[in-house]
Amino acid sequence: MASVLVTGGTGFLGGYILLQLLEKGYDVKALRRSQNLPAHIDAALLAKVQWIDGDILDVVSLQEAMEDVDYIIHSAAIVSFAKRDKMQMMKINVEGTANVVNMALDSGVKKLVYISSVAALGRTLHGETVSEEKKWEENKLTTNYAKSKNKAELEVWRGMAEGLEAVILNPSTILGFGDWNTGSSAIFKNVYKEFPWFSSGMNGFVDVDDVAKAAVLLMEADITEQRFIINGDNWTFKNLLDTIAQALGKKPPHKEATPFIAGLAWRMAWLKAKLTGGKAFLTKESARVAQSNTSFTNKKVLAALPGFSFTPLEQTIDNAGKKYLLLAAKKA
């Protein structure tokens, strides 16, 4: 079988991408910055991965990692809505992606799959449905993370113009079983702790396994110079939190965080983080996103991948909820 290099393999989505590739029999390499491996993936499977110590900012380690590689799935990135992480995000998400593109061109790989985000397409102010054809424009909902992913995509498009075969995936908010102390998985932990607040916004959500499957299928497909939104469904945050609460057997949120209350909340979170030296659980950017109403279409990827379908979000939440409950019981 062909050889595939995965960046970001120690992360939430990256772990599921490794799992998909291993189950299909690919020879899998993965770049890692530390010895920590994704705890949400079977250790016996991870032992089959050829781990390479390196970093996407280190072109020497990238060159070593790409030796005899047919395909690259680039999922390494930093996701943050904290202002203090802006420069680090720009460096890793943009400069790191430029390095991957340049080394892929030099190494002559067959194809690059870049895991971007719907954030790179931009959110709408008036609740429109976003498609792959949406033109980038900044507004008050534009986060620094969105800017970094949009700039990173430009590096991939530049690589395509220089002869690199590549596709871009734009997943919406990814749900599933992972480390519930970080990223989108923390939504489950907040509901488990019966956090009482909910926002009135709407967003797109997708099963982590579906994103991994789509990434591998698009890698295998005879498709290039295209981008695809990977979105299971569009739900209100209230519906999402209520469904998670039911799966976890917890009290659903019952207090609506109006824009005024959300403004007070992120300021209090900022002050607490300032005094303690920790990270704020809520920022100005994340509060605004939670109040926005943006939906995303998935028609293009469904047309491009016959036989592929998205897991119903209720099923995603139920499956993940059972695993989180088992994890909580072990730690109790």
N, C-alpha and C positions, 0 to 999 in steps of 0.2 A: 504493500500500500504506500501511498504518497506520504511525505513528511510534512507536518504542520507545526509552525511555531506560534505559540500563544503568548502575547504580552498581557499582563494583568491576571495571570492564571491563579494567583493567590487570593483574588477578590471574590465578591459575591457572584457576579455573572461569570467571571472567568472560570471559576470552579465547575460550573455547569457546562461551559463550553468544552473543557477538558473531558468531562464525563461523556458528552455526546461523541467527541472524536474517538475516545478510547473504545466506546461501545461499537463504533463502526470499523474498528481495526486499524486506524491510522497510527503511524509512527509519530508520537507527540513529544515536542519539546516545549518548555515553558521557561520564561525569564522570571527571576525572582530577586528581590532586594534583600530579603531576610530568610531565615530558615523556617519561619512560620508558614504552615500550609493551611488551606481552607478546611476548617473543622466540620463544615456541613457536607463534605464529600468523603466517601469511604476511603480510608487510608490505604487499603489494599489496592484500590484503583490508582490512587495518586502515586503509588510506588512504581507504577508502569511508566510514569512520565520521566523524561530526561530533563531534570532540572538544571538550569544554567544560572549561576550567580551573575547578576548584571543589572543594568538599568537602561531605560530608553534614553537617558541623557548621556550615557557612556557609549560612544560609537564603537569602541573597541570590543566591548562585550556584545554589542548588537551584531557586529561583523562575525564574531565567533558563533553566535546563536543561529545566524542565517546560513551557515554552511550546509550544503546539501538539503536545503529546505525548498519544498514546492509551493507551499501556501503560507500566508501569515494572517492570523486573526488578531488585530490590534485592539485590545480592550482596556489597556492600562490608562488610567486617568485619575485625577483628583476631583471629587465632587464636594463643593462647599458653598455655602451661602454667607460665609463670614467674610467681612471686608478685609480682615488681616491676612486671609489666604489668597488674595487676588494675584499677587506676583508669583507665588508658588504654582498656582493653577495655570497661569499663562506660560510659565516655564515648562512645566511637565506636559500639559495638555497640548500646547502649541509647538514649542521647540522639540519636545519629545516625539510628537507625531511627525514633524519635519525630518527628524533623524531616521525614524522608521521608514518613511517614504524614500529618503535618499539611499539608505542601505538596501532597500528592496529593489530599487532601480539598479544599483551596482551589482547586486547578487543575482539578478535575473530570475526572480521568483515568478511563478506562473500567475499569481493573483494575490491581492491584498483585500481583506475584509476589514473595514474600519467601523468600530462600534462608536457611533456618535450619540446623539440624543435629540429628542424633539425640541429641546431647549435651543438647539442650533438653528431651528426654523423660526423661532420666536413665538411669543404668545400674543393673542389678540385682545384688544381692549373691549370689544363688544360681543364676545361669545361666538365668533365665527368658527367654522370647522376648518382645521388646518390640513392641507394636503402637501404632497412633495413639491408642488409648483409654487408654494408660497415664497414671496421675495422677502429677504431679510430686511427688517427695519427695526430700529431701536425705539422703545417707548418706556414708560415708567415701570413696566413689568420686566424689562430686560435685566437679567442678573449678570454678574461677572462670570459665572459659570457658563451661561449661554454665550457670552462673548468669546470665551476661550474655546468652546467647542465649535463655534462658527469659524473662528480663525484656523482651528485645526483642520476643519473640513476643506478650507481653501488650500491647505498644504496637500491634501489628498487629491483634490481636483488638479492642482499643479502637477502632481506626479502622473496623473492620467494624461495630461497634455504632453508629458515627456515620454509617454509610451507604456506606462504602468497600467496593467489591467486591475481594476479595483471596483468595489461596490461599497456604498455607505449605508449603514443601518441607523435609523433614528428611533430607538425604543422610547416609549413613554415611561412613566414611573413603574419600576420593576418590583413585582411582589413575589414572595416565596419564602422558603426556609433558608435562613442564613444566620449571620451573627446579628441578633436583635439589639445589639448595643450601637450599631452603626448604620448609616445610610437609610434607605427606605424600609429596611427590616425593622428599624426602631419604631415604626408605626405600631407593630404588634405589641411591643413592650409597653408603649404608652397606654394602649388600650387595656393591656393586662393589669396595669397599675390603676386602671379606672380614671384616667385623666378626663375631667368633666367637660372640657371645651371642644367645640367643633366649629368649623368655618362654613360659610355658605357657598364656597367655590365648587367648581367642577374641573375634573382633570382626566387624562387618559391613564389607564393602568394595564399591565400585561404580566403574564406568568413568566418567571425567570427561565423556566425550561423551554417555553415557546421561543424566547429570544435566542437561546443557545441553538435550538433546532433550526431556526430561520438562518442564523449565521452560517451554520455548516451547509445547509441546503443551497444558500446563495453562493457559498464558496465553490460548491460542486457544479453549479449551473453555468451554462454558457451565456452569462450575463456580465456586462461590464459598463462602466461609465453611467451608473444608475444609483439612485438613492431610494430607500424604502422605509416608510414609517412602519414600525412594529408596535401595534397597539391592539390590545384585546378588546377593550370596551371603554366607554366614557361614563364615569360615575360622579355623582356629587361626593364630596368628602364625607358628608353625613351618612350617606348610604354605605360608603366604604367602612367607616368606623363602626356603624351599627352591625354590619355583617361580621366584622372581625370580633366584636364584642360577643355576638351570639356564638361564634365558633369557639371562643375562649371561655364561655360561661361567665362573662363579666357584665357589669352594669354599663350600658352604652352611654356615650357623652350626652349631656342634656342641657348644656349652657352654650348659647350661640356667641361666638367671638365676633362681634361687629367690628368694622374697620377701626372704630375708636378704641375699643377694648384691645384689639390686636396691636394697635399702636402703643398702648400702655404696656402690654405684655412684652413686646420685643425690647422696649427701653428698660424694663425691669430686669429682663434676662441679660441684657448688655451690662447693666450695672453690677449684677451679681457676678458675672464672668470677670469683670474688671477687678472686683474686690477679691475674688478667690483665685484668679489666674487660670480658671478653667475655660471651657468653650460654652458659649451660649446655646441653649437648646432651641432658641428661636431668634431669628435675626430680622432686620428690616426687610431684606429680600425675600426670605422664606414666608414671612407674614403676608407680603403682597401677593406672592404666588398662590397662597392658600385662599385668598379672597378672589382670585381671578376665575373666569369661566371660559375655558378653552377645551375644545374637543378635537380629536384627531381621526382621520379616516385611515382604514387599513385595506382599501380596495386594491391598491396597486400590488402589494405583496401577495395577496390571495390570488390575483390573476396570474402573477409570475410563477407561483409555486402550486401547481395543481395537486390536490390531495392534502395540502397543508391546511390546518385549521387551528383556531385559537381555543385554549382551554377556558371554559366559563369561569369568570372571576369567583363565583361562589365556590366552585370546586377548588380553585387555587387557594382560597382563604381557608377552606375546611381542611385541606391536606396540610398546609403549613401550620394551621392552628393546632392540630393534633401533635405535630412534632415539637412545637414550642411548649405545649403543655407538658409533654414528656421531659423536655429539657428543664423546665421549671421545677418539676417534681423531683428530678435527680439532685437539683441544687438546694432543695428545701431541707 
